[in-house]
Amino acid sequence: PAPPMSAELRDAIETLIQRQDLTSDRADAAVEAIIGGADPCQAAALLVLLKAKGETAAEIAGMVRAMRRHMLPVKPAVPCIDIVGTGGDGHHTVNISTAASVVAASCGAAVAKHGNRSVSSMCGSADVLEEVGISLTLKPDAIERCIGEAGIAFMFAPGFHPAMKNIVPVRKALGVRTVFNILGPLINPAMCKRGVIGVYAPELVRIMADALHQLGSELIMVIHCQGLDELAPIGTATVATVRPSGVEMSVLDPAELGFPPCSIADLKGGDRVSNAQSLRKVLAGQLPGPIADTVALNAGAGLYVSGVAQTILEGCEMAKAAIQAGTPLQTLDKWVKCSQAAA
């Protein structure tokens, strides 16, 4: 039998056809209907119409609320950050936010990383972490234990979002970007209230920040840098800083933080094997240059939002010193042991 036609979805589709925005509650109900197994043609219509109209912050926040209700929660003993990008920037760089997460953890931030295998690049966060020996199958209690012991853990998205099973086939069949390309960083199972979130397009910075504000964030930097979904010394970055008081837009210039300029070509990655080698070398302090600088820059932002550093500059200095000393590699090794013992 055909899946049932959902009234919520039909109403939402009618509204979007008229190029009108959905309220947060209606966006929530529409995603709830898709999760509940509504007709995939309806689901596709909703996603495409939303994308064509342009998603609002209220719509994104509503959809995130629906997804969060269905995820497997993780409850770390300490507040955590995530350093994460939406992906999809098309530049195939090394795994910068993954390396930055390990560096931030080595400096005292608690990091609950949420990610997936690569969709559009050659090597996603899950791919590179699996390659260095991190188990992707850990349950919430094991994740909590790794955060306690190593200061960092990785939640492999498919294991924590069973509700995605009715959405994945629709996304695959559409083959174009939809709102789900930006929801990943917003549905971290550890519910991080602080973090650094990179987006693949400059126009998403403000919308993402407004959605995070509506969802109740403490201190999150939403960033886009010259085509990249992370900070890099390739040029200035557009930043939206989200606090309970509101969203503040600014421009961040890595040169002012003491980073020599580089090009996107300097940050190019490869397959999972070469990216894993680069990761270990950077964390050991054995690969000085643009990649290490870029990792330190993102880790520095993470240390600032986590409260370990009082300013981004101080965070960057801490991250640089840690990388030079090679301490992040010890953190990675501790994390690998912890994740394998828990698997």
C-alpha positions in Angstrom: 0.0 0.0 0.0 1.1 3.6 -0.7 2.2 5.6 2.4 -0.5 7.7 3.8 -0.9 11.3 2.6 -0.1 13.6 5.5 -2.4 16.6 6.0 0.4 18.5 7.8 2.6 18.0 4.8 -0.1 18.9 2.3 -0.8 22.1 4.2 2.9 23.0 4.4 3.3 22.3 0.6 0.3 24.5 -0.2 1.8 27.4 1.8 5.2 27.0 0.2 3.7 26.9 -3.3 2.4 30.4 -2.5 6.0 31.3 -1.6 5.0 31.9 2.0 7.1 31.0 5.0 6.1 28.2 7.5 5.9 29.0 11.1 8.4 27.2 13.3 5.6 24.9 14.6 4.4 24.0 11.1 7.9 23.2 10.0 8.3 21.0 13.0 5.0 19.2 12.3 6.0 18.7 8.6 9.3 17.0 9.6 7.5 15.0 12.2 5.2 13.7 9.4 8.2 12.7 7.2 9.8 10.9 10.2 6.5 9.1 10.7 6.7 7.6 7.2 4.7 10.0 5.1 4.7 9.6 1.3 8.3 10.2 0.1 6.9 12.2 -2.9 5.4 14.6 -0.4 8.7 14.7 1.6 10.6 15.6 -1.6 8.1 18.3 -2.5 8.5 19.9 0.9 12.3 19.9 0.8 12.5 21.2 -2.8 9.9 24.0 -2.2 11.6 25.1 1.0 15.0 25.2 -0.8 13.5 27.2 -3.8 11.9 29.7 -1.5 14.9 29.9 0.9 14.6 28.5 4.4 14.1 30.9 7.2 15.6 30.7 10.6 12.2 29.9 12.2 11.7 27.0 9.7 15.2 25.6 10.4 14.7 25.8 14.2 11.3 24.0 13.9 12.8 21.2 11.8 15.7 20.9 14.3 13.2 20.6 17.2 11.5 17.7 15.4 14.9 15.9 14.7 16.1 16.4 18.3 13.0 14.8 19.7 13.9 11.5 17.9 17.7 11.4 18.4 19.4 9.1 20.9 20.6 11.5 23.6 24.1 11.7 25.0 24.6 13.2 28.4 28.2 14.1 29.1 29.1 15.0 32.7 30.5 18.3 31.5 29.3 20.9 29.0 30.8 20.2 25.6 31.6 22.0 22.4 31.7 20.8 18.8 33.9 22.2 16.0 32.0 21.2 12.8 31.2 22.3 9.3 28.2 21.5 7.2 30.5 20.1 4.5 29.6 20.6 0.9 32.0 23.5 0.2 33.5 21.5 -2.7 37.1 22.1 -1.8 38.2 18.7 -0.6 40.5 20.1 2.1 42.1 17.9 4.8 39.9 17.2 7.9 40.5 20.6 9.6 37.6 20.7 12.1 38.4 17.1 13.1 42.1 17.9 13.8 41.0 21.2 15.5 38.7 19.2 17.8 41.5 17.0 19.0 43.8 20.0 19.6 41.0 21.8 21.5 40.5 18.7 23.7 44.3 18.5 24.3 44.1 22.1 25.7 41.2 21.3 28.1 38.0 21.8 26.2 35.5 18.9 26.3 34.5 18.0 22.7 31.5 16.0 21.6 32.0 15.7 17.9 29.0 14.7 15.7 29.6 13.7 12.1 29.2 11.3 9.2 31.0 9.7 6.4 31.7 11.9 3.4 28.8 12.8 1.2 30.4 15.2 -1.3 34.1 15.1 -0.4 36.6 12.2 -0.6 36.9 11.9 3.2 34.5 12.9 5.9 35.2 13.1 9.6 33.9 9.5 10.2 36.2 8.2 7.4 39.4 9.8 8.8 38.6 8.9 12.4 37.8 5.3 11.5 41.1 5.2 9.6 43.1 6.3 12.7 41.3 3.7 14.8 38.3 5.3 16.4 35.3 3.0 16.7 32.1 4.4 15.1 29.7 2.1 16.9 29.8 3.4 20.4 26.7 3.7 22.5 25.8 6.8 24.5 27.4 5.5 27.8 30.7 4.8 26.0 30.6 8.2 24.4 30.2 9.8 27.8 33.1 7.7 29.1 35.4 8.8 26.3 34.6 12.4 26.9 35.4 11.9 30.6 38.7 10.0 29.9 40.1 11.6 26.7 38.2 14.9 26.6 36.7 14.0 23.3 34.3 11.5 21.6 32.7 11.0 18.2 29.0 10.3 17.6 28.5 8.7 14.2 25.3 10.3 13.0 23.5 7.2 11.6 23.8 5.5 15.0 22.1 8.4 16.8 19.4 9.5 14.3 17.1 6.5 13.6 14.5 9.0 12.4 16.7 9.8 9.4 15.8 6.4 7.8 12.8 7.9 6.0 14.7 11.0 5.0 17.9 9.4 3.6 16.2 7.8 0.5 14.5 11.1 -0.4 17.8 13.0 -0.1 19.5 10.4 -2.2 16.8 10.4 -4.9 16.8 14.2 -5.1 20.5 14.5 -5.4 20.4 18.3 -4.8 21.2 20.3 -1.7 18.3 20.6 0.7 17.9 21.9 4.3 19.2 18.6 5.5 22.7 19.6 4.2 22.8 22.2 7.0 20.9 20.4 9.8 23.7 18.0 10.8 25.6 20.5 13.0 22.4 21.5 14.7 21.4 18.1 15.8 24.4 17.0 17.9 23.1 14.3 20.3 25.1 15.9 23.2 23.1 19.1 22.7 26.2 21.4 22.8 25.3 24.9 23.6 28.7 26.2 22.5 30.7 25.6 19.4 32.1 26.6 16.1 29.9 25.8 13.1 31.1 26.4 9.6 28.6 26.8 6.7 29.3 26.2 3.0 27.8 29.6 1.8 28.1 33.1 3.1 24.4 33.7 3.0 23.8 30.9 5.4 25.8 32.5 8.2 23.1 34.8 9.5 20.2 32.4 9.0 22.0 29.6 10.8 22.9 31.9 13.7 19.3 33.2 14.0 18.1 29.5 14.1 20.7 28.7 16.8 19.6 31.8 18.8 16.0 30.6 18.7 17.1 27.2 19.8 18.8 28.6 22.9 22.6 28.7 22.5 25.2 30.0 25.0 28.1 30.9 22.7 28.4 29.7 19.2 30.4 31.1 16.3 28.9 30.5 12.9 31.5 31.0 10.2 32.2 31.1 6.5 35.6 31.9 5.0 36.1 32.7 1.3 34.3 29.5 0.1 35.3 27.3 3.0 33.1 26.0 5.8 35.9 26.7 8.3 38.3 29.4 9.3 41.6 29.6 7.3 44.4 32.1 6.7 43.2 32.3 3.1 41.4 35.6 3.9 38.8 37.2 6.1 35.8 35.2 7.5 32.2 36.3 8.0 31.3 35.5 11.6 28.0 35.5 13.5 28.4 35.2 17.2 25.4 33.8 18.9 24.7 34.6 22.6 21.5 34.5 24.7 21.4 38.3 24.1 21.3 38.0 20.4 23.4 37.6 17.2 26.4 39.8 16.5 27.9 39.9 13.0 31.6 40.6 12.5 34.6 39.9 10.3 37.5 37.8 11.5 41.0 38.4 9.9 43.4 35.6 10.6 46.3 37.9 9.7 45.4 40.0 12.8 45.8 36.8 14.9 49.3 36.3 13.5 48.7 33.7 10.9 50.6 34.1 7.6 48.4 33.9 4.5 48.0 30.7 2.5 45.8 29.5 -0.4 43.1 26.9 -0.5 45.5 24.7 -2.6 47.8 24.5 0.5 44.9 22.8 2.5 44.0 20.2 -0.1 43.4 16.7 1.2 43.2 13.3 -0.4 41.7 10.0 0.4 41.2 8.7 4.0 44.6 7.1 4.2 46.5 10.3 3.3 44.2 12.5 5.4 44.8 10.2 8.4 48.5 10.5 7.9 48.3 14.3 7.7 46.1 14.3 10.8 48.6 12.4 12.9 51.5 14.5 11.6 49.7 17.8 12.4 48.8 16.6 15.9 52.4 15.5 16.5 53.7 18.9 15.5 55.5 17.4 12.5 53.8 19.3 9.8 54.3 23.0 10.4 52.8 25.3 7.8 49.4 26.3 6.4 47.6 23.1 7.5 48.8 23.3 11.1 48.1 27.1 11.2 44.5 26.5 10.0 44.0 23.7 12.6 45.3 26.0 15.3 43.0 28.9 14.1 39.9 26.7 14.4 41.0 25.1 17.6 41.6 28.6 19.0 38.1 29.6 18.2 36.9 26.4 19.8 38.9 27.1 23.0 37.4 30.6 23.1 33.7 29.5 22.8 34.4 26.7 25.4 35.6 29.3 27.9 39.1 27.7 28.2 40.5 30.9 26.6 39.3 34.4 27.2 39.8 35.5 23.6 40.2 33.9 20.2 43.8 35.2 20.1 44.6 33.5 23.4 42.9 30.3 22.2 45.1 30.4 19.0 48.3 30.8 21.1 47.3 27.8 23.3 46.6 25.7 20.2 49.8 26.6 18.5 51.8 25.8 21.7 50.1 22.4 22.1 50.7 21.5 18.4 54.4 22.4 18.7 54.7 20.3 21.8 52.9 17.4 20.1 50.4 16.9 22.9 47.3 16.6 20.7 48.7 13.3 19.3 48.7 11.9 22.9 45.1 13.0 23.2 44.3 11.2 19.9 46.0 8.0 21.1 44.2 8.1 24.5 40.9 8.6 22.6 41.6 5.6 20.2 42.4 3.4 23.3 39.2 4.5 25.0 37.0 4.1 22.0 38.4 0.6 21.3 38.0 -0.5 24.9 34.4 0.6 24.8 33.5 -0.9 21.5 
